[in-house]
Structure formats: structure tokens, C-alpha cells
Amino acid sequence: RLVPERMVPFSFPLSKCALWDPLPMGDVVGSHIAYYRNPKLSMTEKTLRLAYRHAKQNEKKLFACFLLGTLTVDEDGEGVTLTIDRFDPGREV
């Protein structure tokens, strides 16, 4: 969740048994991917066409699917690139 001019820490859902002490320790650390790096998205044309065709053929307005890829740090260390190269329509069940 983003709040203007500052980041908000995330929390885990409540459970009956915890494997760690839930009290915060130390300083707050930002974990947003774009906080220190410049993100880029790259997608293969084949993957995009498969996802588009699946969306057009699906009779439901909303459906679940997966886009799979790799996340790499650029050679200069200043950016990250998410390369999506696979489409998985998922299962109905």
C-alpha cells in the first residue's frame, strides 16, 4: 500500500501458530522494486498473441491465467528487467 510521501510496512495474516516473534525489530526497510532501480518490462510477441487469443476465445469476462518470465538486474546495476516469455492459461478447476 502506498501512502503519499512514505511507504507503509506490510503485515502477514493472523494465524493460530507463529514461527517467529511478530514484533517489529530494527529500522524500516523499503522493499518496493522501483525504489532503487528503474524497472523495464519485456514481452515476446508469441506470448502476447497467445494471451490475446485466449482472452478473445474465453466466454467469461474475467478469467485467471499466468504470465511467466525472469527478473534480471541490468549490467550497470541501475535497473531491473522483467522478461515475460511464457503464457499459461491455467486450469478451470
All heavy atoms as an XYZ file, in Angstrom:
744
protein
N       0.837     -1.170      0.000
C       0.000      0.000      0.000
C       0.884      1.236      0.000
O       1.856      1.305      0.720
C      -0.877      0.009      1.240
C      -1.810     -1.164      1.285
C      -2.658     -1.139      2.515
N      -1.824     -1.083      3.695
C      -2.269     -0.731      4.889
N      -3.523     -0.403      5.061
N      -1.468     -0.705      5.922
N       0.536      2.197     -0.782
C       1.313      3.425     -0.844
C       0.543      4.556     -0.191
O      -0.643      4.722     -0.394
C       1.621      3.798     -2.282
C       2.608      2.886     -3.004
C       2.747      3.324     -4.441
C       3.941      2.866     -2.320
N       1.242      5.305      0.623
C       0.694      6.494      1.260
C       1.529      7.649      0.744
O       2.735      7.523      0.590
C       0.796      6.376      2.802
C       0.388      7.663      3.465
C      -0.080      5.235      3.294
N       0.911      8.784      0.426
C       1.694      9.894     -0.118
C       2.928     10.204      0.730
O       2.851     10.301      1.951
C       0.705     11.060     -0.112
C      -0.645     10.421     -0.135
C      -0.493      9.117      0.584
N       4.063     10.298      0.076
C       5.343     10.699      0.650
C       5.975      9.688      1.605
O       6.960      9.975      2.231
C       5.219     12.055      1.370
C       4.708     13.170      0.485
C       5.590     13.395     -0.735
O       6.822     13.381     -0.606
O       5.031     13.562     -1.805
N       5.407      8.499      1.756
C       6.087      7.491      2.566
C       5.522      6.110      2.257
O       4.432      5.968      1.756
C       5.976      7.780      4.051
C       4.613      7.581      4.637
C       4.632      7.943      6.129
N       3.371      7.608      6.720
C       3.143      6.516      7.437
N       4.116      5.666      7.665
N       1.955      6.269      7.949
N       6.285      5.089      2.574
C       5.848      3.722      2.352
C       5.286      3.157      3.652
O       5.714      3.536      4.738
C       7.010      2.875      1.875
C       7.574      3.359      0.559
S       8.872      2.329     -0.030
C       7.906      1.117     -0.880
N       4.337      2.257      3.541
C       3.694      1.645      4.696
C       4.170      0.207      4.799
O       4.170     -0.523      3.806
C       2.154      1.685      4.532
C       1.477      0.965      5.673
C       1.675      3.110      4.431
N       4.599     -0.231      5.989
C       5.051     -1.626      6.119
C       3.892     -2.599      5.916
O       2.755     -2.299      6.236
C       5.588     -1.692      7.542
C       5.005     -0.532      8.248
C       4.692      0.509      7.226
N       4.201     -3.771      5.359
C       3.175     -4.780      5.151
C       3.127     -5.709      6.356
O       4.062     -5.777      7.141
C       3.411     -5.571      3.860
C       4.744     -6.243      3.789
C       4.920     -7.510      4.311
C       5.823     -5.613      3.192
C       6.151     -8.127      4.244
C       7.048     -6.222      3.120
C       7.214     -7.487      3.653
N       2.028     -6.420      6.500
C       1.886     -7.350      7.612
C       1.346     -8.668      7.093
O       0.703     -8.727      6.050
C       0.962     -6.778      8.679
O      -0.318     -6.568      8.130
N       1.622     -9.724      7.823
C       1.170    -11.051      7.448
C      -0.175    -11.336      8.108
O      -0.476    -10.794      9.163
C       2.197    -12.099      7.876
C       3.487    -11.973      7.134
C       4.542    -11.253      7.663
C       3.644    -12.563      5.895
C       5.731    -11.130      6.975
C       4.828    -12.441      5.202
C       5.868    -11.728      5.742
N      -0.981    -12.207      7.513
C      -2.282    -12.506      8.112
C      -2.128    -13.211      9.456
O      -1.128    -13.871      9.715
C      -2.956    -13.406      7.078
C      -1.880    -13.896      6.199
C      -0.761    -12.909      6.272
N      -3.139    -13.064     10.304
C      -3.120    -13.704     11.603
C      -3.203    -15.218     11.444
O      -3.848    -15.733     10.542
C      -4.296    -13.206     12.440
C      -4.309    -11.701     12.739
C      -5.585    -11.336     13.481
C      -3.097    -11.325     13.568
N      -2.544    -15.926     12.333
C      -2.603    -17.387     12.329
C      -2.617    -17.885     13.765
O      -2.326    -17.145     14.707
C      -1.414    -17.971     11.573
O      -0.221    -17.666     12.257
N      -2.956    -19.137     13.952
C      -3.019    -19.722     15.293
C      -1.628    -19.973     15.859
O      -1.422    -19.942     17.054
C      -3.809    -21.027     15.260
C      -5.285    -20.825     14.990
C      -6.009    -22.152     15.017
C      -7.485    -21.941     14.734
N      -8.222    -23.198     14.731
N      -0.670    -20.247     14.993
C       0.680    -20.574     15.448
C       1.696    -19.794     14.614
O       1.678    -19.863     13.384
C       0.912    -22.075     15.288
S       2.545    -22.609     15.781
N       2.565    -19.058     15.263
C       3.579    -18.273     14.550
C       4.951    -18.918     14.754
O       5.267    -19.403     15.839
C       3.602    -16.845     15.057
N       5.745    -18.918     13.711
C       7.090    -19.491     13.797
C       8.137    -18.447     14.160
O       9.296    -18.763     14.288
C       7.449    -20.142     12.463
C       6.525    -21.274     12.014
C       6.928    -21.778     10.645
C       6.557    -22.405     13.023
N       7.736    -17.196     14.299
C       8.648    -16.121     14.647
C       7.932    -15.114     15.523
O       6.717    -15.088     15.622
C       9.202    -15.454     13.391
C       8.132    -14.788     12.574
C       7.674    -13.521     12.712
C       7.363    -15.368     11.520
N       6.674    -13.260     11.815
C       6.454    -14.382     11.073
C       7.346    -16.621     10.920
C       5.565    -14.608     10.053
C       6.440    -16.844      9.889
C       5.573    -15.844      9.469
N       8.705    -14.267     16.162
C       8.162    -13.216     17.004
C       7.620    -12.114     16.091
O       8.363    -11.530     15.299
C       9.258    -12.663     17.910
C       8.740    -11.626     18.890
O       7.520    -11.378     18.902
O       9.554    -11.067     19.627
N       6.314    -11.795     16.159
C       5.737    -10.830     15.222
C       6.044     -9.371     15.542
O       5.677     -8.490     14.771
C       4.237    -11.106     15.339
C       4.053    -11.607     16.726
C       5.301    -12.377     17.049
N       6.723     -9.091     16.637
C       7.025     -7.702     16.989
C       8.100     -7.147     16.063
O       9.086     -7.824     15.768
C       7.478     -7.616     18.446
C       6.430     -8.066     19.476
C       7.036     -8.045     20.869
C       5.203     -7.189     19.402
N       7.941     -5.912     15.594
C       8.956     -5.332     14.699
C      10.288     -5.130     15.415
O      10.320     -4.786     16.584
C       8.354     -4.002     14.270
C       7.105     -3.807     15.045
C       6.828     -5.033     15.830
N      11.374     -5.345     14.666
C      12.720     -5.147     15.203
C      13.530     -4.340     14.195
O      13.447     -4.590     13.001
C      13.422     -6.498     15.424
C      12.767     -7.330     16.493
S      13.465     -8.973     16.661
C      15.189     -8.714     16.556
N      14.293     -3.385     14.654
C      15.166     -2.634     13.776
C      14.465     -1.533     13.004
O      13.309     -1.209     13.246
N      15.207     -0.964     12.069
C      14.695      0.131     11.250
C      13.819     -0.392     10.117
O      13.960     -1.532      9.667
C      15.851      0.938     10.659
C      16.680      1.609     11.744
O      16.100      1.922     12.792
O      17.888      1.790     11.531
N      12.950      0.475      9.611
C      12.092      0.134      8.483
C      12.931      0.114      7.210
O      13.767      0.992      6.984
C      10.951      1.171      8.358
C      10.118      0.903      7.116
C      10.081      1.145      9.597
N      12.707     -0.896      6.381
C      13.426     -1.038      5.124
C      12.405     -1.077      3.998
O      11.447     -1.846      4.052
C      14.266     -2.336      5.111
C      14.940     -2.517      3.766
C      15.277     -2.335      6.231
N      12.586     -0.257      2.973
C      11.689     -0.254      1.824
C      11.940     -1.455      0.937
O      13.093     -1.846      0.719
N      10.885     -2.053      0.419
C      11.038     -3.232     -0.435
C      10.373     -3.051     -1.802
O      10.124     -4.018     -2.484
C      10.450     -4.465      0.268
O       9.073     -4.313      0.471
N      10.071     -1.836     -2.184
C       9.435     -1.590     -3.474
C      10.473     -1.750     -4.580
O      11.586     -1.228     -4.478
C       8.832     -0.180     -3.501
C       7.859      0.011     -4.604
N       8.246      0.302     -5.876
C       6.506     -0.083     -4.630
C       7.181      0.399     -6.646
N       6.112      0.173     -5.912
N      10.105     -2.459     -5.650
C      11.071     -2.771     -6.708
C      11.576     -1.520     -7.421
O      12.701     -1.471     -7.899
C      10.474     -3.777     -7.707
C      11.560     -4.326     -8.627
C       9.367     -3.131     -8.521
C      11.119     -5.489     -9.437
N      10.765     -0.477     -7.497
C      11.162      0.726     -8.212
C      11.806      1.762     -7.291
O      12.128      2.857     -7.731
C       9.960      1.344     -8.917
N      12.008      1.427     -6.026
C      12.565      2.397     -5.089
C      14.032      2.691     -5.405
O      14.472      3.823     -5.369
C      12.415      1.874     -3.664
C      12.706      2.891     -2.606
C      11.819      3.934     -2.364
C      13.862      2.827     -1.844
C      12.069      4.881     -1.395
C      14.123      3.771     -0.867
C      13.232      4.791     -0.642
O      13.491      5.720      0.311
N      14.805      1.652     -5.728
C      16.233      1.827     -6.016
C      16.585      1.553     -7.476
O      17.674      1.858     -7.912
C      17.064      0.878     -5.149
C      16.998      1.201     -3.681
C      16.274      0.398     -2.819
C      17.646      2.309     -3.167
C      16.207      0.687     -1.463
C      17.581      2.608     -1.815
C      16.865      1.795     -0.973
O      16.793      2.086      0.355
N      15.691      0.952     -8.224
C      16.000      0.543     -9.587
C      14.959      1.084    -10.578
O      13.841      1.385    -10.209
C      15.997     -0.980     -9.682
C      16.844     -1.662     -8.649
C      17.855     -2.537     -9.309
N      18.570     -3.337     -8.353
C      19.813     -3.110     -8.010
N      20.463     -2.099     -8.516
N      20.429     -3.889     -7.160
N      15.353      1.162    -11.835
C      14.448      1.558    -12.907
C      13.892      0.289    -13.553
O      14.615     -0.420    -14.242
C      15.190      2.382    -13.959
C      15.756      3.645    -13.371
O      15.113      4.284    -12.559
N      16.970      3.993    -13.766
N      12.594     -0.032    -13.351
C      12.051     -1.276    -13.910
C      11.720     -1.158    -15.391
O      11.316     -0.111    -15.880
C      10.779     -1.501    -13.087
C      10.370     -0.141    -12.650
C      11.631      0.661    -12.507
N      11.924     -2.274    -16.122
C      11.562     -2.374    -17.537
C      10.815     -3.679    -17.731
O      11.092     -4.667    -17.069
C      12.808     -2.377    -18.419
C      13.500     -1.048    -18.509
C      14.664     -1.144    -19.454
C      15.909     -1.152    -18.594
N      17.128     -1.404    -19.285
N       9.858     -3.679    -18.648
C       9.076     -4.871    -18.968
C       9.315     -5.240    -20.418
O       9.217     -4.400    -21.309
C       7.580     -4.617    -18.734
C       6.632     -5.747    -19.104
C       6.846     -6.943    -18.190
C       5.199     -5.266    -19.019
N       9.631     -6.507    -20.643
C       9.853     -7.007    -21.994
C       8.998     -8.256    -22.170
O       8.983     -9.128    -21.304
C      11.339     -7.351    -22.175
O      11.556     -7.969    -23.413
N       8.271     -8.343    -23.299
C       7.404     -9.486    -23.539
C       7.563     -9.956    -24.974
O       7.592     -9.135    -25.896
C       5.949     -9.115    -23.266
C       4.967    -10.229    -23.464
S       3.271     -9.687    -23.189
C       2.952    -10.413    -21.633
N       7.664    -11.269    -25.162
C       7.799    -11.789    -26.517
C       6.457    -11.676    -27.251
O       5.390    -11.739    -26.643
C       8.249    -13.265    -26.506
O       7.282    -14.040    -25.805
C       9.606    -13.413    -25.840
N       6.528    -11.508    -28.551
C       5.316    -11.343    -29.351
C       4.454    -12.601    -29.308
O       3.228    -12.529    -29.230
C       5.684    -11.017    -30.800
C       4.482    -10.764    -31.674
C       4.860    -10.419    -33.112
O       6.044    -10.191    -33.388
O       3.944    -10.380    -33.947
N       5.089    -13.760    -29.314
C       4.357    -15.022    -29.277
C       3.510    -15.119    -28.001
O       2.341    -15.503    -28.048
C       5.342    -16.189    -29.336
C       4.698    -17.541    -29.247
C       5.752    -18.638    -29.261
C       5.115    -19.993    -29.058
N       6.111    -21.056    -29.001
N       4.082    -14.751    -26.871
C       3.366    -14.793    -25.598
C       2.185    -13.839    -25.608
O       1.081    -14.179    -25.163
C       4.321    -14.438    -24.446
O       5.430    -15.331    -24.478
C       3.632    -14.527    -23.111
N       2.394    -12.643    -26.111
C       1.323    -11.656    -26.175
C       0.188    -12.123    -27.084
O      -0.989    -11.989    -26.749
C       1.874    -10.315    -26.655
C       0.906     -9.150    -26.683
C       0.357     -8.877    -25.283
C       1.588     -7.916    -27.229
N       0.523    -12.708    -28.226
C      -0.502    -13.207    -29.143
C      -1.298    -14.360    -28.521
O      -2.519    -14.442    -28.679
C       0.125    -13.643    -30.457
C       0.586    -12.477    -31.303
C       1.078    -12.973    -32.671
N       1.587    -11.885    -33.455
C       0.821    -11.099    -34.221
N      -0.470    -11.274    -34.257
N       1.377    -10.127    -34.919
N      -0.622    -15.271    -27.804
C      -1.321    -16.383    -27.146
C      -2.286    -15.865    -26.083
O      -3.430    -16.328    -25.990
C      -0.318    -17.338    -26.512
C       0.405    -18.288    -27.449
C       1.520    -19.012    -26.706
C      -0.558    -19.284    -28.047
N      -1.847    -14.911    -25.275
C      -2.706    -14.349    -24.237
C      -3.899    -13.631    -24.855
O      -5.035    -13.761    -24.379
C      -1.902    -13.391    -23.361
N      -3.670    -12.893    -25.924
C      -4.748    -12.168    -26.604
C      -5.773    -13.146    -27.188
O      -6.971    -12.969    -27.039
C      -4.158    -11.277    -27.693
C      -5.194    -10.507    -28.473
C      -5.838     -9.413    -27.903
C      -5.527    -10.870    -29.768
C      -6.797     -8.695    -28.609
C      -6.477    -10.167    -30.486
C      -7.109     -9.083    -29.895
O      -8.059     -8.392    -30.599
N      -5.281    -14.197    -27.851
C      -6.182    -15.184    -28.444
C      -6.998    -15.895    -27.366
O      -8.198    -16.108    -27.513
C      -5.388    -16.214    -29.245
C      -6.297    -17.178    -29.972
C      -5.585    -18.183    -30.861
N      -4.223    -17.846    -31.166
C      -3.240    -18.754    -31.229
N      -3.486    -20.021    -31.029
N      -2.013    -18.393    -31.531
N      -6.359    -16.242    -26.265
C      -7.065    -16.901    -25.162
C      -8.141    -15.975    -24.583
O      -9.249    -16.414    -24.286
C      -6.077    -17.317    -24.079
C      -6.712    -18.052    -22.949
N      -7.146    -19.349    -23.060
C      -7.001    -17.664    -21.693
C      -7.683    -19.735    -21.904
N      -7.595    -18.727    -21.058
N      -7.845    -14.707    -24.438
C      -8.812    -13.751    -23.893
C     -10.005    -13.580    -24.833
O     -11.145    -13.480    -24.384
C      -8.136    -12.411    -23.649
N      -9.758    -13.566    -26.137
C     -10.859    -13.407    -27.095
C     -11.737    -14.642    -27.150
O     -12.952    -14.544    -27.331
C     -10.306    -13.097    -28.484
C      -9.808    -11.665    -28.598
C      -9.589    -11.294    -30.028
C     -10.913    -11.192    -30.693
N     -11.124    -10.112    -31.604
N     -11.148    -15.843    -26.990
C     -11.909    -17.082    -27.071
C     -12.635    -17.400    -25.768
O     -13.577    -18.188    -25.769
C     -10.987    -18.248    -27.428
C     -10.466    -18.168    -28.836
C      -9.452    -19.254    -29.135
O      -9.013    -19.971    -28.248
N      -9.056    -19.370    -30.392
N     -12.221    -16.811    -24.676
C     -12.835    -17.100    -23.393
C     -14.191    -16.417    -23.315
O     -14.333    -15.242    -23.631
C     -11.925    -16.607    -22.261
C     -12.269    -17.263    -20.964
O     -13.432    -17.472    -20.644
N     -11.246    -17.594    -20.212
N     -15.195    -17.162    -22.877
C     -16.546    -16.624    -22.814
C     -16.788    -15.793    -21.562
O     -17.713    -14.993    -21.517
C     -17.550    -17.781    -22.887
C     -17.483    -18.512    -24.215
C     -18.273    -19.810    -24.211
O     -18.876    -20.136    -23.177
O     -18.265    -20.491    -25.239
N     -15.973    -15.990    -20.546
C     -16.125    -15.225    -19.308
C     -15.476    -13.855    -19.467
O     -14.500    -13.694    -20.186
C     -15.451    -15.952    -18.144
C     -15.980    -17.331    -17.891
C     -15.167    -17.979    -16.792
C     -15.552    -19.429    -16.596
N     -14.680    -20.087    -15.652
N     -16.016    -12.878    -18.755
C     -15.393    -11.561    -18.791
C     -14.105    -11.552    -17.982
O     -13.132    -10.909    -18.353
C     -16.349    -10.508    -18.245
C     -17.460    -10.167    -19.194
C     -18.243     -8.992    -18.715
C     -19.258     -8.586    -19.756
N     -19.933     -7.361    -19.405
N     -14.099    -12.276    -16.855
C     -12.910    -12.377    -16.022
C     -12.411    -13.814    -16.036
O     -13.196    -14.755    -15.922
C     -13.228    -11.963    -14.579
C     -13.638    -10.508    -14.377
C     -14.037    -10.281    -12.929
C     -12.515     -9.580    -14.770
N     -11.119    -14.002    -16.191
C     -10.544    -15.341    -16.147
C      -9.145    -15.241    -15.572
O      -8.526    -14.175    -15.549
C     -10.525    -15.985    -17.543
C      -9.647    -15.276    -18.522
C      -8.346    -15.672    -18.717
C     -10.125    -14.215    -19.256
C      -7.538    -15.016    -19.613
C      -9.329    -13.546    -20.166
C      -8.026    -13.955    -20.338
N      -8.644    -16.365    -15.088
C      -7.311    -16.405    -14.483
C      -6.318    -17.009    -15.468
O      -6.649    -17.927    -16.223
C      -7.343    -17.232    -13.208
N      -5.122    -16.478    -15.467
C      -4.048    -17.023    -16.285
C      -2.718    -16.640    -15.638
O      -2.678    -15.868    -14.677
C      -4.120    -16.517    -17.715
S      -3.812    -14.754    -17.868
N      -1.634    -17.184    -16.158
C      -0.308    -16.895    -15.634
C       0.592    -16.401    -16.758
O       0.556    -16.933    -17.861
C       0.332    -18.150    -15.024
C      -0.446    -18.724    -13.890
C      -1.336    -19.759    -14.097
C      -0.302    -18.223    -12.612
C      -2.059    -20.299    -13.055
C      -1.020    -18.747    -11.558
C      -1.901    -19.785    -11.779
N       1.366    -15.382    -16.481
C       2.435    -14.943    -17.370
C       3.733    -15.234    -16.634
O       3.950    -14.744    -15.526
C       2.305    -13.451    -17.692
C       1.067    -13.067    -18.497
C       0.938    -11.556    -18.560
C       1.126    -13.659    -19.892
N       4.601    -16.048    -17.231
C       5.820    -16.494    -16.577
C       7.031    -15.872    -17.247
O       7.068    -15.694    -18.461
C       5.914    -18.020    -16.639
C       4.694    -18.761    -16.100
C       4.766    -20.227    -16.446
C       4.577    -18.563    -14.614
N       8.035    -15.567    -16.453
C       9.237    -14.969    -17.011
C      10.357    -14.923    -16.010
O      10.336    -15.601    -14.978
N      11.343    -14.093    -16.300
C      12.519    -13.958    -15.436
C      12.735    -12.497    -15.075
O      12.418    -11.596    -15.855
C      13.783    -14.484    -16.143
O      13.937    -13.799    -17.374
C      13.698    -15.973    -16.402
N      13.284    -12.296    -13.901
C      13.625    -10.960    -13.424
C      15.140    -10.873    -13.320
O      15.759    -11.684    -12.635
C      12.985    -10.706    -12.056
C      13.188     -9.323    -11.456
C      12.424     -8.283    -12.270
C      12.729     -9.298    -10.022
N      15.744     -9.936    -14.031
C      17.197     -9.790    -14.021
C      17.592     -8.357    -13.700
O      16.867     -7.421    -14.013
C      17.805    -10.166    -15.394
O      17.198     -9.364    -16.406
C      17.591    -11.627    -15.718
N      18.748     -8.225    -13.077
C      19.318     -6.913    -12.798
C      20.214     -6.546    -13.974
O      21.011     -7.369    -14.444
C      20.133     -6.932    -11.484
C      20.781     -5.580    -11.229
C      19.246     -7.331    -10.326
N      20.076     -5.328    -14.479
C      20.883     -4.884    -15.616
C      22.363     -4.878    -15.256
O      22.732     -4.797    -14.083
C      20.445     -3.491    -16.069
C      19.009     -3.486    -16.592
O      18.471     -4.572    -16.870
O      18.440     -2.397    -16.710
N      23.221     -4.938    -16.279
C      24.672     -4.999    -16.063
C      25.206     -3.792    -15.295
O      26.123     -3.915    -14.493
C      25.397     -5.119    -17.407
C      25.231     -6.467    -18.054
C      25.996     -6.552    -19.356
O      26.851     -5.689    -19.617
O      25.732     -7.501    -20.107
N      24.620     -2.622    -15.529
C      25.101     -1.434    -14.833
C      24.574     -1.352    -13.396
O      24.974     -0.469    -12.641
C      24.734     -0.165    -15.605
C      23.228      0.014    -15.788
O      22.448     -0.842    -15.294
O      22.838      0.993    -16.425
N      23.671     -2.253    -13.015
C      23.143     -2.276    -11.661
C      22.103     -1.210    -11.386
O      21.625     -1.078    -10.265
N      21.714     -0.457    -12.394
C      20.772      0.648    -12.202
C      19.324      0.277    -12.491
O      18.426      1.026    -12.170
C      21.169      1.831    -13.092
C      22.450      2.494    -12.682
C      22.356      3.143    -11.307
O      21.323      3.763    -11.002
O      23.319      3.011    -10.535
N      19.089     -0.852    -13.125
C      17.722     -1.205    -13.484
C      17.457     -2.689    -13.371
O      18.374     -3.498    -13.258
N      16.196     -3.046    -13.402
C      15.774     -4.442    -13.439
C      14.869     -4.628    -14.655
O      14.149     -3.721    -15.046
C      15.028     -4.873    -12.156
C      15.961     -4.936    -10.970
C      13.858     -3.972    -11.861
N      14.961     -5.813    -15.251
C      14.152     -6.119    -16.419
C      13.339     -7.370    -16.147
O      13.892     -8.396    -15.766
C      15.037     -6.347    -17.659
O      15.835     -5.183    -17.872
C      14.204     -6.626    -18.897
N      12.021     -7.272    -16.329
C      11.141     -8.422    -16.235
C      10.841     -8.871    -17.658
O      10.230     -8.140    -18.433
C       9.840     -8.053    -15.511
C       8.779     -9.146    -15.436
C       9.300    -10.370    -14.687
C       7.526     -8.612    -14.773
N      11.324    -10.064    -18.019
C      11.132    -10.604    -19.357
C      10.083    -11.706    -19.281
O      10.320    -12.747    -18.676
C      12.453    -11.169    -19.917
O      13.443    -10.154    -19.860
C      12.281    -11.647    -21.346
N       8.922    -11.466    -19.867
C       7.838    -12.443    -19.867
C       7.908    -13.214    -21.175
O       7.819    -12.641    -22.249
C       6.470    -11.751    -19.706
C       6.429    -11.028    -18.368
C       5.338    -12.750    -19.831
C       5.206    -10.186    -18.157
N       8.086    -14.545    -21.056
C       8.259    -15.341    -22.261
C       7.344    -16.567    -22.335
O       7.435    -17.343    -23.274
C       9.706    -15.779    -22.403
C      10.246    -16.505    -21.186
O       9.468    -16.763    -20.259
O      11.453    -16.807    -21.161
N       6.462    -16.725    -21.348
C       5.546    -17.871    -21.383
C       4.160    -17.461    -20.923
O       4.013    -16.632    -20.022
C       6.053    -18.999    -20.489
C       7.251    -19.712    -21.064
C       7.717    -20.879    -20.232
N       6.627    -21.679    -19.734
C       6.715    -22.442    -18.645
N       7.827    -22.484    -17.966
N       5.688    -23.147    -18.244
N       3.160    -18.083    -21.543
C       1.757    -17.869    -21.157
C       1.167    -19.202    -20.748
O       1.303    -20.195    -21.460
C       0.965    -17.279    -22.335
C      -0.517    -17.254    -22.090
C      -1.060    -16.335    -21.220
C      -1.351    -18.153    -22.727
C      -2.429    -16.298    -20.984
C      -2.718    -18.124    -22.507
C      -3.251    -17.197    -21.630
N       0.523    -19.233    -19.588
C      -0.137    -20.437    -19.105
C      -1.588    -20.069    -18.800
O      -1.847    -19.266    -17.911
C       0.566    -20.949    -17.840
C      -0.037    -22.234    -17.313
O      -1.007    -22.746    -17.917
O       0.458    -22.745    -16.298
N      -2.550    -20.647    -19.542
C      -3.946    -20.288    -19.305
C      -4.491    -20.796    -17.978
O      -5.548    -20.371    -17.543
C      -4.685    -20.928    -20.472
C      -3.792    -22.008    -20.960
C      -2.406    -21.574    -20.635
N      -3.772    -21.679    -17.292
C      -4.238    -22.190    -16.011
C      -5.281    -23.269    -16.192
O      -5.550    -23.741    -17.294
N      -5.884    -23.667    -15.095
C      -6.890    -24.706    -15.111
C      -8.204    -24.148    -14.604
O      -8.232    -23.248    -13.776
C      -6.463    -25.870    -14.228
C      -5.192    -26.503    -14.719
C      -4.868    -27.712    -13.909
N      -3.651    -28.309    -14.445
C      -2.915    -29.162    -13.796
N      -3.244    -29.512    -12.574
N      -1.838    -29.665    -14.340
N      -9.272    -24.712    -15.074
C     -10.597    -24.259    -14.662
C     -10.932    -24.734    -13.253
O     -11.731    -24.130    -12.564
C     -11.656    -24.776    -15.647
C     -11.548    -24.153    -17.013
C     -11.837    -22.669    -17.000
O     -12.728    -22.227    -16.252
O     -11.159    -21.926    -17.730
N     -10.347    -25.842    -12.820
C     -10.654    -26.420    -11.508
C      -9.654    -25.927    -10.482
O      -8.477    -25.931    -10.720
C     -10.627    -27.960    -11.570
C     -10.927    -28.541    -10.202
C     -11.620    -28.456    -12.578
